[in-house]
Amino acid sequence: MTSTPPSPHNRSRSEDEDDPVDGMISRTGCAELHYALQDCMADHQDWRKCQTQVQKFKECMTTYQNTRKEQLLKQRTSATQSA
């Protein structure tokens, strides 16, 4: 009897191993919205039924990205001025 190799798509982790995506999303401040979207998808199995959650998560991520861009631009400007 031969065993099948593990699937390259299997991304299961041990209980004590942190998910890097969860870590990235947590840093954005949008984690609760992300989890609400995941719950909706688990309940309905259809992203079209989760448009409210999709939109809220998208808005949160867009706000985070714009804020982050502004922070990086300020850092770059201050580094250029002090050099």
N, CA, C and O of each residue as an XYZ file, in Angstrom:
332
protein
N       0.842     -1.182      0.000
C       0.000      0.000      0.000
C       0.887      1.244      0.000
O       1.762      1.385      0.854
N       0.663      2.142     -0.951
C       1.479      3.345     -1.034
C       0.716      4.517     -0.449
O      -0.502      4.621     -0.597
N       1.434      5.385      0.207
C       0.786      6.582      0.760
C       0.894      7.717     -0.244
O       1.877      7.814     -0.978
N      -0.090      8.548     -0.275
C      -0.072      9.678     -1.203
C       0.708     10.818     -0.585
O       0.635     11.036      0.624
N       1.447     11.542     -1.391
C       2.200     12.671     -0.853
C       1.239     13.767     -0.395
O       0.118     13.861     -0.895
N       1.672     14.584      0.542
C       0.798     15.663      1.002
C       0.510     16.641     -0.136
O       1.362     16.894     -0.988
N      -0.667     17.167     -0.131
C      -1.061     18.129     -1.157
C      -0.288     19.435     -0.975
O      -0.130     19.900      0.153
N       0.191     20.031     -2.058
C       0.880     21.320     -1.923
C      -0.075     22.423     -1.506
O       0.356     23.501     -1.095
N      -1.363     22.160     -1.608
C      -2.351     23.165     -1.237
C      -2.789     23.037      0.209
O      -3.577     23.853      0.689
N      -2.299     22.042      0.904
C      -2.645     21.854      2.305
C      -1.851     22.853      3.138
O      -0.632     22.744      3.274
N      -2.547     23.800      3.677
C      -1.878     24.844      4.460
C      -2.244     24.737      5.930
O      -2.196     25.725      6.662
N      -2.605     23.549      6.358
C      -2.966     23.375      7.760
C      -1.728     23.591      8.625
O      -0.598     23.308      8.227
N      -1.984     24.092      9.791
C      -0.896     24.411     10.707
C      -1.188     23.757     12.053
O      -2.332     23.441     12.380
N      -0.142     23.568     12.807
C      -0.348     23.043     14.146
C      -1.031     24.111     14.989
O      -1.045     25.289     14.631
N      -1.587     23.693     16.093
C      -2.339     24.605     16.964
C      -1.512     25.808     17.410
O      -2.039     26.914     17.531
N      -0.225     25.597     17.653
C       0.601     26.675     18.191
C       1.331     27.487     17.118
O       2.095     28.393     17.449
N       1.111     27.181     15.859
C       1.782     27.900     14.778
C       0.891     29.039     14.297
O      -0.276     28.821     13.969
N       1.434     30.244     14.255
C       0.678     31.416     13.819
C       0.544     31.439     12.304
O       1.466     31.067     11.578
N      -0.608     31.878     11.844
C      -0.863     32.034     10.415
C      -0.336     33.410     10.005
O      -0.783     34.417     10.554
N       0.600     33.480      9.060
C       1.162     34.782      8.675
C       0.111     35.726      8.102
O       0.220     36.938      8.285
N      -0.903     35.207      7.416
C      -1.954     36.069      6.876
C      -2.749     36.692      8.016
O      -3.070     37.880      7.970
N      -3.072     35.899      9.041
C      -3.776     36.448     10.198
C      -2.955     37.561     10.843
O      -3.500     38.585     11.254
N      -1.659     37.356     10.928
C      -0.790     38.383     11.506
C      -0.809     39.667     10.695
O      -0.885     40.761     11.253
N      -0.740     39.531      9.376
C      -0.764     40.722      8.513
C      -2.095     41.462      8.641
O      -2.121     42.689      8.739
N      -3.191     40.716      8.639
C      -4.502     41.349      8.726
C      -4.700     41.976     10.096
O      -5.311     43.040     10.195
N      -4.209     41.357     11.140
C      -4.323     41.928     12.484
C      -3.644     43.291     12.568
O      -4.143     44.203     13.228
N      -2.512     43.421     11.899
C      -1.781     44.698     11.931
C      -2.526     45.823     11.212
O      -2.236     46.997     11.440
N      -3.468     45.481     10.360
C      -4.200     46.517      9.625
C      -5.329     47.117     10.448
O      -5.817     48.204     10.136
N      -5.748     46.414     11.501
C      -6.896     46.862     12.272
C      -8.216     46.381     11.680
O      -9.283     46.795     12.132
N      -8.154     45.514     10.678
C      -9.349     45.042      9.976
C      -9.668     43.585     10.294
O     -10.468     42.968      9.591
N      -9.070     43.029     11.324
C      -9.212     41.598     11.604
C     -10.657     41.203     11.889
O     -11.127     40.186     11.381
N     -11.363     41.985     12.688
C     -12.744     41.618     13.018
C     -13.619     41.555     11.767
O     -14.469     40.675     11.637
N     -13.401     42.495     10.853
C     -14.159     42.489      9.601
C     -13.778     41.290      8.730
O     -14.625     40.709      8.052
N     -12.518     40.938      8.759
C     -12.045     39.763      8.023
C     -12.705     38.496      8.561
O     -13.163     37.649      7.795
N     -12.747     38.379      9.887
C     -13.365     37.197     10.487
C     -14.862     37.152     10.213
O     -15.421     36.076     10.000
N     -15.520     38.319     10.216
C     -16.949     38.365      9.897
C     -17.181     37.886      8.459
O     -18.145     37.171      8.184
N     -16.301     38.281      7.561
C     -16.397     37.839      6.169
C     -16.169     36.333      6.069
O     -16.889     35.648      5.343
N     -15.185     35.816      6.781
C     -14.937     34.376      6.777
C     -16.146     33.611      7.322
O     -16.535     32.581      6.771
N     -16.734     34.117      8.399
C     -17.917     33.466      8.972
C     -19.062     33.448      7.977
O     -19.737     32.430      7.825
N     -19.286     34.563      7.300
C     -20.350     34.642      6.302
C     -20.110     33.627      5.190
O     -21.026     32.919      4.771
N     -18.875     33.566      4.720
C     -18.554     32.615      3.650
C     -18.750     31.169      4.117
O     -19.216     30.324      3.351
N     -18.398     30.890      5.361
C     -18.574     29.539      5.889
C     -20.066     29.195      5.987
O     -20.468     28.061      5.729
N     -20.870     30.179      6.361
C     -22.311     29.957      6.497
C     -23.008     29.793      5.155
O     -23.865     28.924      4.997
N     -22.640     30.632      4.186
C     -23.390     30.691      2.925
C     -22.716     30.014      1.740
O     -23.385     29.659      0.769
N     -21.390     29.829      1.807
C     -20.642     29.220      0.699
C     -20.866     29.953     -0.625
O     -20.824     29.345     -1.695
N     -21.106     31.269     -0.542
C     -21.379     32.064     -1.746
C     -21.018     33.514     -1.445
O     -21.718     34.178     -0.679
N     -19.943     34.008     -2.033
C     -19.480     35.364     -1.742
C     -20.515     36.409     -2.096
O     -20.506     37.503     -1.530
N     -21.408     36.096     -3.021
C     -22.433     37.069     -3.411
C     -23.391     37.359     -2.272
O     -23.994     38.431     -2.227
N     -23.538     36.429     -1.363
C     -24.415     36.624     -0.210
C     -23.703     37.348      0.931
O     -24.299     37.607      1.977
N     -22.453     37.667      0.731
C     -21.638     38.305      1.775
C     -21.151     39.688      1.348
O     -20.118     40.155      1.827
N     -21.872     40.333      0.470
C     -21.404     41.606     -0.081
C     -21.258     42.707      0.970
O     -20.371     43.552      0.853
N     -22.110     42.711      1.986
C     -21.970     43.707      3.054
C     -20.626     43.535      3.744
O     -19.910     44.511      3.966
N     -20.281     42.297      4.084
C     -19.004     42.023      4.752
C     -17.827     42.285      3.825
O     -16.796     42.798      4.261
N     -17.969     41.938      2.549
C     -16.906     42.196      1.574
C     -16.639     43.694      1.490
O     -15.486     44.125      1.516
N     -17.692     44.479      1.391
C     -17.543     45.930      1.245
C     -16.919     46.557      2.492
O     -16.040     47.412      2.379
N     -17.362     46.146      3.668
C     -16.801     46.702      4.914
C     -15.315     46.365      5.038
O     -14.511     47.216      5.419
N     -14.953     45.116      4.713
C     -13.549     44.719      4.785
C     -12.727     45.489      3.760
O     -11.620     45.937      4.057
N     -13.263     45.642      2.565
C     -12.570     46.383      1.507
C     -12.336     47.836      1.925
O     -11.246     48.374      1.729
N     -13.355     48.463      2.497
C     -13.221     49.854      2.937
C     -12.166     49.990      4.029
O     -11.368     50.927      4.017
N     -12.166     49.055      4.966
C     -11.175     49.088      6.035
C      -9.760     48.940      5.471
O      -8.854     49.679      5.857
N      -9.576     47.999      4.569
C      -8.259     47.781      3.984
C      -7.810     48.980      3.151
O      -6.632     49.337      3.169
N      -8.733     49.601      2.425
C      -8.400     50.781      1.626
C      -7.956     51.925      2.539
O      -6.981     52.616      2.245
N      -8.670     52.118      3.639
C      -8.294     53.155      4.602
C      -6.908     52.881      5.164
O      -6.082     53.789      5.260
N      -6.651     51.626      5.536
C      -5.340     51.251      6.055
C      -4.251     51.523      5.021
O      -3.211     52.096      5.345
N      -4.491     51.111      3.778
C      -3.482     51.290      2.734
C      -3.194     52.771      2.489
O      -2.036     53.154      2.321
N      -4.220     53.596      2.467
C      -4.011     55.029      2.254
C      -3.245     55.647      3.411
O      -2.357     56.472      3.196
N      -3.576     55.261      4.627
C      -2.863     55.762      5.806
C      -1.410     55.319      5.771
O      -0.512     56.105      6.072
N      -1.178     54.088      5.412
C       0.185     53.561      5.342
C       1.009     54.278      4.270
O       2.185     54.572      4.484
N       0.399     54.557      3.126
C       1.093     55.301      2.073
C       1.511     56.674      2.570
O       2.629     57.121      2.318
N       0.596     57.346      3.286
C       0.914     58.669      3.828
C       2.063     58.587      4.819
O       2.953     59.437      4.801
N       2.061     57.573      5.688
C       3.142     57.400      6.657
C       4.476     57.181      5.956
O       5.482     57.779      6.335
N       4.490     56.333      4.945
C       5.732     56.052      4.228
C       6.233     57.286      3.483
O       7.437     57.538      3.433
N       5.318     58.046      2.912
C       5.703     59.261      2.212
C       6.310     60.278      3.178
O       7.304     60.926      2.850
N       5.720     60.421      4.364
C       6.262     61.330      5.375
C       7.646     60.876      5.820
O       8.549     61.694      5.992
N       7.810     59.551      6.007
C       9.121     59.036      6.404
C      10.165     59.307      5.331
O      11.293     59.699      5.632
N       9.786     59.098      4.098
C      10.706     59.317      2.983
C      11.070     60.797      2.886
O      12.230     61.147      2.665
N      10.072     61.661      3.053
C      10.306     63.106      2.979
C      11.226     63.556      4.109
O      12.167     64.313      3.869
N      10.972     63.104      5.335
C      11.811     63.523      6.466
C      13.217     62.951      6.344
O      14.179     63.607      6.744
N      13.358     61.757      5.808
C      14.693     61.164      5.623
C      15.474     61.937      4.565
O      16.681     62.137      4.698
N      14.782     62.367      3.520
C      15.426     63.134      2.450
C      15.867     64.501      2.972
O      16.953     64.973      2.637
N      15.031     65.132      3.788
C      15.334     66.457      4.311
C      16.484     66.429      5.312
O      17.251     67.389      5.397
N      16.613     65.342      6.068
C      17.683     65.267      7.075
C      18.996     64.786      6.473
O      20.027     64.845      7.143
N      18.994     64.321      5.257
C      20.223     63.808      4.647
C      21.057     64.909      4.052
O      22.125     64.645      3.500
